[in-house]
Amino acid sequence: MTEHERFLAERAENIRAQGRDEALVKAGLGFVSATAPYKYSYNFSWMGRPIIQFPQDMVAMQEIIWDYKPEIIVETGIAHGGSLVYYASILELLGGDAFVLGVDIDIRAHNRAAIEAHPMAKRIKMIQGSATEQSTVDKVFEIAKGKRALVCLDSNHTHEHVLAELRLYSPLVKKGGSLCVFDTVVEDMPEDAFPDRPWGKGDNPKTAVWEFLKENDRFVVDKDIEHKLLFTVCPDGYLKCVKD
């Protein structure tokens, strides 16, 4: 075993140990809940664009992208475009012709203008339309045809919508790839955490993932990622494709 292999083995065991530490896992969730009223995830930007994600989750996404080297990253939900820019910048480092395809029902004009003017715009395409409308799905599949895909779901967080997205877009992901579902942590938050939203405990991305996994055996939850991060908005949301 080389020195690097020993390092990786030790790291893997440390990650597993973290995941078995119930108090530590609870503390991680407590951090997410305690910071939510202050919109902690809104505090960060990437290359000038608000990213509205936990830095920990973005580091995990970098690892996934670097290891899998997708030719296209499909993301539902654009907001300010920070995650589009982030993913595009990692693809830029990898080289080649890979790009990010963002889908949103409402791409606000000021956000579109900022994204299109960004240095990473050359690796970003956008589609305006509901992610669950068949016409939108058809456009995505035409653009992604024949490409090694990574899919990120981060739009409407209701159970019904996310389950529909999982069913519609999971065929894009092939064995070895990932399907990442954001804000599954909604299920673990207090009952009154989202009073002005249509989602909440019992109706959210995590409940959609649970139902999806009952009907689709191509994917499993990659628990190592959340055990590694501890602070994550995606518990049970990092799905690995294990079958073609």
C-alpha positions in Angstrom: 0.0 0.0 0.0 1.4 3.4 -1.0 1.4 6.4 1.3 -1.5 7.9 -0.6 -3.5 4.7 -0.4 -3.0 4.6 3.4 -4.2 8.2 3.6 -7.3 7.4 1.6 -8.0 4.3 3.8 -7.6 6.3 7.0 -9.9 9.0 5.7 -12.6 6.5 4.7 -12.6 5.0 8.2 -12.8 8.5 9.8 -15.8 9.3 7.6 -17.5 6.0 8.6 -16.8 6.8 12.2 -18.3 10.2 11.9 -21.4 8.7 10.5 -21.7 6.3 13.4 -21.4 9.2 15.9 -25.0 10.0 16.6 -24.2 13.1 18.7 -22.0 14.5 15.9 -24.6 13.8 13.2 -27.3 15.5 15.4 -25.0 18.5 16.0 -24.6 18.9 12.2 -28.4 18.9 11.8 -28.6 21.3 14.7 -26.3 23.7 12.9 -28.5 23.6 9.7 -31.6 24.3 11.8 -30.1 27.0 13.9 -28.7 28.9 11.0 -31.8 28.6 8.8 -33.6 31.7 10.2 -30.5 33.8 9.2 -30.5 32.4 5.7 -27.0 31.1 6.2 -26.8 29.6 2.7 -27.4 33.0 1.2 -24.0 34.3 2.6 -21.8 32.9 -0.2 -21.0 33.7 -3.8 -18.9 32.0 -6.5 -17.0 34.2 -9.0 -19.4 37.1 -8.2 -22.7 35.3 -8.3 -24.8 34.4 -5.2 -24.7 30.6 -5.0 -27.3 30.0 -2.2 -25.7 26.7 -1.1 -23.7 25.4 1.8 -20.0 25.5 1.0 -19.7 21.9 2.2 -22.2 20.7 -0.4 -20.3 22.6 -3.1 -17.1 20.9 -2.1 -18.9 17.6 -2.4 -20.2 18.6 -5.9 -16.6 19.5 -7.0 -15.4 16.0 -6.0 -18.3 14.4 -7.8 -17.7 16.4 -11.0 -13.9 15.9 -10.9 -14.2 12.2 -10.4 -17.0 11.5 -12.9 -16.1 14.2 -15.5 -19.6 14.7 -16.9 -20.1 16.0 -20.4 -23.2 17.8 -19.3 -24.6 18.9 -16.0 -28.3 19.4 -15.9 -29.6 21.6 -13.1 -33.2 22.4 -12.4 -33.6 25.7 -10.6 -31.3 28.6 -11.5 -32.1 31.6 -9.1 -29.0 33.9 -9.3 -27.0 31.4 -11.3 -24.2 30.9 -8.8 -24.3 27.1 -9.0 -24.4 27.2 -12.8 -21.2 29.4 -12.7 -19.7 27.1 -10.1 -20.2 23.9 -12.1 -19.1 25.6 -15.3 -15.9 26.7 -13.6 -15.0 23.2 -12.6 -15.8 22.0 -16.1 -13.5 24.7 -17.4 -10.7 23.3 -15.3 -11.3 19.9 -16.7 -11.2 21.2 -20.3 -13.0 19.7 -23.2 -16.5 20.8 -24.4 -18.6 20.0 -21.3 -21.2 22.5 -20.2 -24.0 23.2 -17.8 -27.7 23.3 -18.7 -29.9 25.2 -16.3 -33.7 24.9 -16.3 -36.1 27.3 -14.5 -39.7 28.2 -14.9 -38.8 31.9 -14.4 -35.3 33.1 -15.4 -35.5 36.7 -14.2 -34.1 39.2 -16.7 -31.4 40.7 -14.4 -30.2 37.2 -13.5 -30.1 36.1 -17.2 -28.2 39.2 -18.1 -25.6 38.6 -15.4 -25.1 35.0 -16.2 -24.8 35.6 -19.9 -22.2 38.4 -19.3 -20.1 36.1 -17.0 -16.7 34.7 -18.1 -18.1 31.2 -17.6 -21.1 31.9 -19.9 -19.4 29.9 -22.7 -20.1 26.8 -20.7 -23.7 27.6 -19.7 -27.0 27.1 -21.5 -30.4 27.9 -20.1 -34.0 26.8 -20.8 -37.0 28.7 -19.4 -39.9 26.4 -18.7 -41.3 24.1 -16.0 -38.9 21.2 -15.4 -41.8 18.8 -15.4 -43.5 20.0 -18.6 -42.9 17.5 -21.4 -41.8 20.1 -23.9 -39.1 21.2 -21.5 -38.0 17.6 -20.8 -37.8 17.0 -24.5 -35.5 19.9 -25.0 -33.2 18.8 -22.2 -33.0 15.2 -23.6 -32.3 16.5 -27.1 -29.4 18.7 -25.8 -28.1 15.9 -23.5 -28.4 13.1 -26.1 -25.3 10.9 -26.1 -23.6 12.8 -23.3 -22.4 11.6 -20.0 -24.7 13.4 -17.6 -24.8 14.6 -14.0 -28.2 15.8 -12.8 -28.9 18.2 -9.9 -32.5 18.9 -8.8 -33.0 22.2 -7.0 -36.3 23.8 -8.1 -39.7 23.5 -6.5 -39.2 21.4 -3.3 -42.6 19.8 -3.0 -42.8 16.0 -2.9 -44.9 15.8 -6.0 -42.7 18.1 -8.1 -39.4 16.5 -7.0 -40.7 13.0 -7.5 -41.8 13.9 -11.0 -38.3 15.4 -11.7 -36.7 12.2 -10.4 -38.8 10.0 -12.7 -38.2 12.3 -15.7 -34.5 13.0 -15.5 -33.0 9.9 -13.8 -32.8 8.1 -17.2 -30.1 10.7 -18.2 -27.8 9.3 -15.5 -25.9 6.1 -16.3 -24.0 3.7 -14.1 -21.3 5.5 -12.1 -23.0 8.8 -12.4 -24.8 10.9 -9.8 -28.3 12.3 -9.3 -28.1 15.0 -6.6 -31.3 16.2 -4.9 -31.0 19.4 -2.9 -32.8 20.5 0.2 -33.8 17.1 1.4 -33.0 18.5 4.8 -36.5 20.0 4.8 -37.8 16.7 6.2 -35.4 17.1 9.2 -36.3 20.7 10.1 -38.8 21.8 12.7 -42.5 21.7 11.7 -42.8 25.5 11.4 -39.6 26.1 9.5 -41.2 26.9 6.2 -44.5 28.7 7.0 -44.6 30.6 3.7 -43.7 27.7 1.5 -45.7 24.9 -0.1 -43.3 22.3 1.2 -42.5 21.1 4.8 -42.2 18.0 6.9 -43.8 15.0 5.1 -43.9 16.9 1.8 -40.4 17.6 0.5 -37.4 16.4 -1.6 -36.4 13.7 0.9 -39.9 12.1 1.0 -39.8 12.2 -2.9 -36.4 10.4 -2.8 -37.7 7.7 -0.5 -40.6 7.0 -2.8 -38.4 7.1 -5.9 -36.0 4.6 -4.4 -38.8 2.1 -3.7 -39.6 2.0 -7.4 -36.2 2.4 -9.0 -33.3 0.1 -8.1 -30.8 1.9 -10.3 -29.9 4.3 -7.6 -28.7 4.1 -4.0 -28.0 6.8 -1.4 -24.3 7.6 -1.1 -24.2 8.0 2.7 -20.4 8.5 2.7 -20.9 12.0 1.3 -23.2 13.2 4.0 -21.2 11.5 6.7 -18.1 13.3 5.3 -19.8 16.7 5.3 -21.9 16.6 8.5 -23.3 20.0 7.6 -25.4 19.4 4.5 -28.7 20.4 3.0 -28.8 17.1 1.1 -29.1 14.2 3.6 -30.2 11.1 1.5 -30.0 13.4 -1.5 -26.7 12.2 -3.0 -27.8 9.3 -5.2 -25.3 7.1 -7.0 -26.3 5.2 -10.2 -25.3 1.6 -9.8 -27.1 0.0 -12.8 -27.3 0.9 -16.5 
